[in-house]
Amino acid sequence: YYMLTVQLLDGLGVGIIDTLLPLVVRDVVGSGDASANASASAGSYGASLGSIALVQGIGAAASSSLAGCVVDYAGFDVAFLVLGAVAAVALLLLVVAMPETKSKRKTR
């Protein structure tokens, strides 16, 4: 049941990331809508999404390779801990480095 739970959480996380990623990129970079330099902004949006997809693909391949090496030397439990530590570092980096994109509205 442990592995099933981990797989369910992984699927939930991927679904959330794939849904929210374009929205976050649009907030940070802009989508080119209703701006004077719309084509340059739209190009930045597309390039940003492409760059993120590239890094996600490299990360998926690297994590499998890293986990395989760790499993060979230390077993499955240690591999899960190592990849969990990498994920924790990524979460910490997200919390510290990700800019807030919520607009500041004035209240009446």
Backbone bond lengths (Angstrom), bond angles and torsions (degrees), N, CA, C in turn:
res aa  C-N    CA-C-N  psi(-1)  N-CA   C-N-CA  omega(-1)  CA-C   N-CA-C  phi
1 Y - - - 1.450 - - 1.527 112.10 -
2 Y 1.321 116.17 -24.64 1.464 121.02 179.31 1.521 110.59 -60.99
3 M 1.321 116.82 -48.65 1.465 121.10 -178.31 1.531 111.13 -65.83
4 L 1.315 117.87 -38.31 1.454 121.23 178.34 1.522 110.72 -63.24
5 T 1.303 116.81 -41.71 1.460 121.38 178.53 1.523 110.74 -63.36
6 V 1.322 116.32 -44.30 1.464 120.19 179.18 1.528 110.37 -63.23
7 Q 1.326 117.98 -42.10 1.459 121.27 179.53 1.529 111.49 -65.46
8 L 1.327 117.22 -38.92 1.466 120.25 177.26 1.525 111.46 -64.62
9 L 1.319 117.08 -42.66 1.456 120.52 177.45 1.523 111.42 -65.33
10 D 1.333 116.75 -37.60 1.457 121.04 177.61 1.528 110.66 -63.11
11 G 1.316 116.64 -45.25 1.463 120.46 178.79 1.516 112.12 -63.76
12 L 1.313 117.44 -39.94 1.456 121.70 177.24 1.529 110.63 -63.43
13 G 1.315 116.27 -44.23 1.465 120.50 179.19 1.513 112.59 -63.20
14 V 1.316 117.33 -43.07 1.465 120.97 178.97 1.527 110.45 -63.88
15 G 1.316 116.91 -40.96 1.457 120.07 178.29 1.521 112.26 -62.27
16 I 1.315 116.22 -41.10 1.466 120.18 178.89 1.519 110.62 -67.36
17 I 1.328 116.97 -45.22 1.462 120.64 -179.75 1.522 111.06 -61.63
18 D 1.331 117.26 -47.00 1.461 120.58 -178.11 1.525 112.32 -65.09
19 T 1.313 117.54 -27.49 1.457 121.21 178.78 1.520 111.95 -80.72
20 L 1.307 117.43 -42.16 1.457 120.83 -173.63 1.524 114.48 -88.98
21 L 1.318 118.22 -20.86 1.467 120.75 -175.84 1.524 113.24 -56.48
22 P 1.339 120.31 -50.21 1.473 118.23 179.37 1.529 113.48 -61.22
23 L 1.321 116.93 -31.95 1.466 120.15 178.86 1.521 111.69 -69.31
24 V 1.321 116.38 -42.16 1.462 120.61 179.36 1.529 110.15 -66.87
25 V 1.334 116.86 -43.04 1.469 119.97 178.61 1.527 109.96 -61.60
26 R 1.326 117.25 -41.75 1.465 120.25 178.22 1.523 110.94 -60.77
27 D 1.337 117.21 -40.73 1.454 120.12 179.35 1.528 112.19 -66.86
28 V 1.325 116.98 -38.80 1.457 120.82 -176.54 1.523 111.48 -79.64
29 V 1.340 117.51 -45.59 1.464 122.10 -173.80 1.519 111.90 -96.65
30 G 1.313 116.66 -37.23 1.458 121.59 -173.31 1.516 109.18 99.86
31 S 1.322 116.22 155.54 1.461 119.80 -177.92 1.508 112.85 -109.07
32 G 1.308 118.45 -5.00 1.445 121.25 179.88 1.510 113.64 92.26
33 D 1.297 119.24 -0.09 1.456 121.98 -179.07 1.526 110.37 -76.84
34 A 1.315 115.51 131.84 1.469 123.03 173.29 1.520 113.19 56.40
35 S 1.324 117.19 42.35 1.454 119.57 175.08 1.524 109.08 -126.98
36 A 1.317 116.24 160.83 1.460 120.63 -178.51 1.521 111.05 -66.59
37 N 1.321 117.51 -33.88 1.462 122.07 -178.52 1.525 109.02 -112.78
38 A 1.328 116.02 59.84 1.461 121.75 -171.54 1.518 112.46 -64.16
39 S 1.321 118.85 -40.61 1.461 119.53 -176.07 1.520 111.66 -68.19
40 A 1.316 118.39 -37.80 1.468 120.80 178.35 1.524 110.35 -67.36
41 S 1.332 116.57 -40.62 1.455 120.19 178.91 1.521 111.36 -66.89
42 A 1.334 116.97 -40.78 1.467 120.55 177.76 1.518 110.56 -65.11
43 G 1.339 117.21 -36.06 1.458 120.79 176.63 1.518 111.61 -65.05
44 S 1.326 116.35 -39.65 1.464 120.11 177.57 1.521 110.95 -65.05
45 Y 1.335 116.07 -37.83 1.460 120.79 178.93 1.526 109.98 -63.98
46 G 1.312 116.99 -48.45 1.469 120.77 179.53 1.521 112.28 -64.36
47 A 1.327 116.49 -41.72 1.464 120.25 178.55 1.528 110.66 -65.00
48 S 1.317 116.48 -37.71 1.469 120.03 178.67 1.524 111.19 -65.54
49 L 1.332 117.24 -44.78 1.469 120.16 177.35 1.523 111.10 -62.79
50 G 1.324 116.43 -41.45 1.465 120.05 178.22 1.514 112.44 -64.24
51 S 1.315 117.25 -41.06 1.470 121.24 178.66 1.528 111.19 -63.80
52 I 1.324 115.70 -42.00 1.464 119.53 179.12 1.525 110.72 -65.39
53 A 1.333 117.28 -40.96 1.466 120.56 177.67 1.522 111.08 -63.18
54 L 1.333 117.03 -38.20 1.464 120.83 177.45 1.527 110.98 -63.14
55 V 1.317 116.50 -45.89 1.465 120.39 -179.69 1.531 110.57 -65.93
56 Q 1.331 117.79 -37.58 1.466 120.31 177.01 1.526 110.76 -63.21
57 G 1.317 117.85 -41.29 1.463 120.94 178.41 1.520 112.38 -65.03
58 I 1.318 116.12 -43.63 1.467 120.19 177.45 1.525 110.02 -63.56
59 G 1.340 116.51 -41.24 1.463 120.28 179.13 1.519 112.22 -63.60
60 A 1.331 117.22 -39.52 1.465 120.55 178.55 1.526 110.95 -64.34
61 A 1.314 116.92 -43.22 1.462 120.31 178.96 1.526 111.31 -68.27
62 A 1.325 116.33 -41.63 1.460 119.88 -178.89 1.523 111.71 -68.04
63 S 1.328 117.27 -37.20 1.463 119.03 -178.45 1.524 111.21 -66.93
64 S 1.321 116.93 -36.92 1.468 119.24 176.93 1.520 111.22 -65.70
65 S 1.323 116.15 -41.97 1.469 120.20 178.34 1.520 111.34 -65.58
66 L 1.325 116.54 -44.96 1.460 120.76 179.02 1.528 110.95 -62.57
67 A 1.322 116.55 -45.47 1.461 119.98 179.72 1.525 111.13 -62.93
68 G 1.324 117.92 -39.24 1.466 120.60 178.08 1.518 112.20 -61.89
69 C 1.324 116.58 -42.79 1.472 120.29 178.35 1.523 111.07 -65.17
70 V 1.323 116.68 -43.09 1.467 120.33 -179.51 1.531 110.20 -66.24
71 V 1.328 117.91 -39.55 1.466 121.07 178.60 1.519 110.21 -62.05
72 D 1.319 117.50 -41.62 1.466 120.87 178.93 1.517 112.03 -60.57
73 Y 1.331 117.09 -38.50 1.455 120.35 -175.62 1.522 114.17 -91.61
74 A 1.354 117.96 -33.00 1.460 118.50 -170.56 1.524 114.84 -133.08
75 G 1.320 119.13 -9.83 1.453 120.61 178.48 1.523 113.49 103.05
76 F 1.333 114.14 171.17 1.460 120.85 -175.08 1.522 113.24 -67.80
77 D 1.321 117.58 -38.23 1.460 119.77 -178.55 1.525 111.73 -61.03
78 V 1.310 116.10 -43.54 1.466 120.26 179.56 1.526 110.33 -67.49
79 A 1.331 117.23 -37.16 1.468 120.33 178.21 1.521 110.83 -61.23
80 F 1.331 117.94 -44.00 1.459 120.76 177.07 1.528 110.97 -62.92
81 L 1.322 117.36 -39.57 1.460 120.49 178.59 1.527 111.90 -65.70
82 V 1.326 116.73 -41.62 1.472 120.28 179.48 1.522 110.51 -64.18
83 L 1.326 117.37 -47.69 1.465 119.70 180.00 1.532 111.24 -67.98
84 G 1.327 116.59 -32.34 1.462 119.48 174.46 1.522 111.82 -65.82
85 A 1.328 116.66 -37.68 1.463 120.57 176.76 1.527 110.94 -65.67
86 V 1.317 116.82 -40.05 1.464 120.32 176.34 1.531 110.05 -61.80
87 A 1.324 116.93 -42.52 1.462 120.84 177.94 1.532 111.25 -64.58
88 A 1.320 117.59 -38.45 1.464 120.95 178.55 1.526 111.11 -64.59
89 V 1.321 117.26 -40.38 1.461 121.31 176.81 1.535 110.04 -63.78
90 A 1.334 116.84 -41.08 1.466 120.66 178.08 1.529 110.82 -63.31
91 L 1.325 117.06 -41.17 1.465 120.66 177.78 1.521 110.69 -64.12
92 L 1.316 117.72 -42.79 1.461 121.17 177.75 1.526 110.84 -61.56
93 L 1.325 116.88 -42.95 1.460 120.94 177.70 1.524 110.81 -62.66
94 L 1.319 117.33 -39.55 1.466 121.45 177.77 1.519 111.02 -62.08
95 V 1.306 116.47 -46.42 1.466 120.88 -178.20 1.528 111.04 -65.01
96 V 1.328 116.96 -38.87 1.461 120.87 -176.19 1.527 111.92 -80.39
97 A 1.335 118.50 -41.11 1.463 121.32 -169.08 1.527 115.00 -100.80
98 M 1.320 119.27 -17.24 1.469 120.82 -176.25 1.515 110.20 -76.25
99 P 1.337 117.07 124.42 1.470 117.98 -179.89 1.520 111.50 -73.48
100 E 1.307 115.77 150.91 1.461 121.08 175.10 1.528 108.53 -74.59
101 T 1.320 117.07 131.46 1.459 120.06 -176.43 1.521 112.84 -109.27
102 K 1.314 116.69 -3.08 1.463 119.57 -179.67 1.521 109.43 -69.20
103 S 1.324 115.67 128.34 1.463 119.40 -179.68 1.517 109.19 -70.72
104 K 1.304 113.70 147.32 1.457 119.22 179.23 1.525 108.01 -92.64
105 R 1.334 115.40 109.46 1.459 120.60 179.76 1.523 110.03 -95.50
106 K 1.299 114.58 144.02 1.462 118.86 175.86 1.523 108.31 -86.06
107 T 1.307 115.20 134.09 1.468 119.54 176.52 1.510 109.09 -92.54
108 R 1.301 115.48 154.14 1.469 120.23 -178.38 1.467 112.24 -75.67
